[in-house]
């Protein structure tokens, strides 16, 4: 914001970066869980090993948690006075 960015550009940029990192983690987790499901399939009760609803719910919850966690620093970033930030550096 000290270099001229608007608040309407800062918040989506921060959230987009956080979601990009979460997407990489979720993709890796889904791939690893697809490979490891045969080892834990005997311990599952009431859920099929490749239940798409469970996979989708986990992805949704992680995306929701990431978005809400990224909004806190994004909101703080738009509240900082640009002159104070430049003076601090």
N, C-alpha and C positions, 0 to 999 in steps of 0.2 A: 504494500500500500504506500510505502514511502517513495516508491518509484512511479506512482501514478495509477496503480491498479485500483479498480473499484471494488467495493464490498461484494457486489453481485458477481464478480469474477473470482474473488478469493475463496469464498465458501465452496462453490462447486469444484474448484481446482483441488482443494485440500481433500474433500470427500472423494473425488475421483481417484486421487492418488492412493488413499486408504483402501478403497474398494478394489483397485488394481492389485494391491498387495494381498488382500483377502482372497481375490479370485485365484491367484497363483497358489496360495495355501489350500484353498478348497479343492482346486483341481488335483493337487498332489495328494490330498487326503482321500479324495474319491478314488483315485487310481490305487493308492495303497490299500484302501478298504476293500476294493474289488478283488485285489490279490489275496488279502488276508481273510476274507469272509469264509473260505472253506475250512480254516483252522478254528474259527469260533462258531461255526454253524451249529454245532451240537449244544452250545450254551444259549442259543436264541430261543425265546419262548414266545410264541404267538406272532412272530415276525418272520417273514421269508428272508432268506439270506440276501437276495437282490431286490428288496422291496423298494420300488421307485418313490413311493410316497414318503418313506423314511428318509431316503437320500435327499429328496426335494425339501423336506421340512428342515433338515439339518443345514442345508445350503441357505435357506431363507432365514433361519435364526442367526446364522453367522453373518449374513449380509446385513441384517437389521442391527445386530450388535456392533458391527464395524461402522455402519453409518452413524449410529448414535454416538459412538465413541469418537468419531472424527469430527462431529459437529461441535464438541466442546472446545478443542483448540482452534477450530476455524472461527467460532464466535469470538474467542479471545483475540485472535489475530485482527479482526476487523475493529475491535474496540481500542487497539493501541494507537496512540497519537503518532503519526509518522515523524514528526520533528523529534519527539522524545526517543523514538527508535533509532533515528539517525545520529542523534547526539550520543546515545549509549554506545554505538559502534565506534 
